[in-house]
């Protein structure tokens, strides 16, 4: 993952290459629905995503397996990018928060559906 503040000399090239923005989508750069997750605003942004993965990733993986973890994480990143482009075409998107929120949403749904607290 890359922080735009960590290496200012690379910042403009990487930000333009990876961020999800409407102009790039209009030019057909649909791969940016995935690449934007590799770019973060700051070290705090990266840290919060990693903390979320550290605490909730192993729980999800133990309940649903590694394959499902990757499917939900990547699916959340793609759906998050799609929703962002549909709902806010004026700003660019960066970060993997959509994937983290998808993991949290699945864990919450699992916990609600299994009211006895077990798997």
N, C-alpha and C positions, 0 to 999 in steps of 0.2 A: 504494500500500500504506500501511497505517496502523499505527503503533506505539502501543500503549495507554499507553506511558510518555511519548510525545512531547507529547500534548495531554490532560492529565488532565481538563480540563473536558468534553471530548467522550468521554472514555474509557468511562464507564458506558453511555452511549447506544449508541455504536458496538459495544462489546463485546457487549452484549445483542442488538443487531441482526444482527451478522455471525457470531458464534461458532457452532460446531456443538455442540449439546448435546441430550441425550435428551428433555428437556422440550419443546423446540421441535419436535423430530421427532414427538413424541406429539401435538402440536397441528397437525401437517400442514405445517410449514415446511420442506418438502423442498428448497427453493432454497438452504438453508444448506449443502447438500453442495458447493456451489460458492463461496458467499460467505465461508466460513471461511478460504479461501486469501488473502483480501485483508487479513486481520488478523494481526498478528505480536506476539509477547510483548515484544520489545525491538528496539533497533537492531542488536544482534548477530545476532538471529534473521533480520532482513531482510538484513543484510550477508552472512551465510553462504548464504542462498538465492540472492542476486544473484551471489556469487562462483561458486557452482555453475553458474548459468546462463551466466555470462561465459566460463567455461572449457570447459564441456561442451556448451552450446547450439550454438555454431558448428560443432563437430565433428559433432554429430547432424544438424544442418541440412544440412551439406555432403554427408553420406552418404545421407540419406533425404529431404531436401527440407523446405520450410517447412510445408507442409500436414501432413505426418506428424509434424513437431515439435509443432505445435499439438494434433494429435489425441492424441499420447502425453502431453503435458504436462497437458492438460485431463482426459484419461482417468485419469491418475495421481492428479490432485486428487480426482476423483469417487470412484475406487476407494479411495483412501486415507481419505476421509471415511466411506465405507460400511464399510470394515474397522474403522475406529476406533469407529463407532457399534455395530458388532456385538461387538467384543472388549472395549471399555471404555466402558460406558454411564454410568459414574460421573463422568467428567471431560469437560470441553469441549475441542474441538479448534480450533486456529488455525494458520495458516501454509500455505505452498505446498510443504512438504517432500515430500509424496506425489508431486507432479508432478516434482520434481527427482529423486527416487529412481526414478521410472519412466524418466526419461531415462537415468540412470546404468545401470539394469538393461538397457535396450535396447542401450546402447553395450557393456556387458559381454557380452551375448549375441551381439551382432554380432562382437565381437572373438574370442570363442571359436569361433563357427561359421566364421569366415574365418581359419583358422589361419595362413595365409601372411602376414597382416598387412595385406592390401590390402582394398579395399572389397569 
